């Protein structure tokens, strides 16, 4: 029976891994449709570029830094040399359990997507080479340590020590509200502050292909079931509750955003529906194993409504977050993480009680400390990294490149063929042309009614 359960769990995580991998092209389409027509491919390249750089670093030392034994036992960073090169992940576990190679591959995608999320904030104006360098540095110095804090749990026998948020603090983050969304959102804010505003801000180009954005949002929605459900690490009731809470929050998030949009703007838009969907998924990510389905509806609706307000603040404060990474991922991640402290249901898989279920403020203060720690560490380190890259190779493309568009000027490609085909015919001899004109004139005169 134990071997059968282990095989079922392995099959589920393999499926979740495949589903989450679709979030890479899904994010490329979601972002690509929202930018102007001249920067579509650049957004796709930033997504795939982040995946490539982070994937290589993960195999070399990232897995070890995140899930390795904590250096000094203080929970700040896993030993990057413990599984260096990932060779030790080839051996099957001694007892029926998830293969370490599968856990590594699953977490690799989390790391890559987190870094790729940041790119939406700097759309239309960041050098591709600078982005690739920044992505590698940020993954190494920010994501790997923070992911260790949140995702690395102590082993049952105490032989392996994990991160301080997961173990010492005991905060709840089921699938990455702090490690993924708060982390990426506050990093996006720091990077934007160094990079500066686009030349067209506050009147950016309209999204050039909203059907592409809606399709990208739908693929991300599909991938989120693997993202959240796979984080249960087993094919059982916990994963089932998680996917139910995920879909409940998603539905409520769309409604929440559209209601606010209708009241404020007088219309409900496809971009709003897509944004509300993503905002709700961000909000439920940390809470999907801690709340009831009704709690998931509340978190989803709150995330959709609050993030709809939040994205407009960039114009008030003059912060050019191009594709609303701060307004959706930072705000939604903080909201979902803190609401666990209020809505956590002891009957849910995490088994803890929030304030509204008689648990007092114990869970709430732990959630708040986790959020504040990630905000402070990530903002400061990202700001320093952005300054270093800016001083060494420059973060921003020249003004003429920004005006021309990054697709053609940087990548030498365009997303769409804009040429107009012209029909050419052989030249007609002058005598033939005159004869044809006279014939047409005579025919028209014969058909005309006679004058009175």
Buried (B, 14 or more C-beta within 10 A) or exposed (E): EEEEBBEEBBEBBBBBBEBBBBBBBBBBBBBBBBBBBBBBBBBBBBBBBBBBBBBEBBBBBBBBBBBBBBBEEEBBBBBBEBBBEBEEBEEEEEEBBBBBBBBBBBBBBBBBBBBBBBBBBBBBBBBBEBBBBBBBBBBBBBBBBBBBBBBBEBEEEEEBBBBBBBBBBEBBBBBBBBBBBBBBBBBBBBBBBBBBBBEBBEEBBEBBBBEBBBBBBBBBBBBBBBBBBBBBBBBBEBBEBBBBBBBBBBBBBBBBBBBBBEEEEEEBBEBBBBBBBBBBBBBBBBBBBBBBBEBBBBBBBBBBBBBBEBBEEBEEEEBBBBBBBBBBBBBBBBBBBBBBBBBBBBEBBBEBBBBBBEBEEBBBEBBBEBBEBBBEBBBEBBBBBBEBBBEEEEBBBEEEBBEBBBBBBBBEEBBEEEEEEEEEEEEEEEEEEEEEEEEEEEEEEEEEEEEE
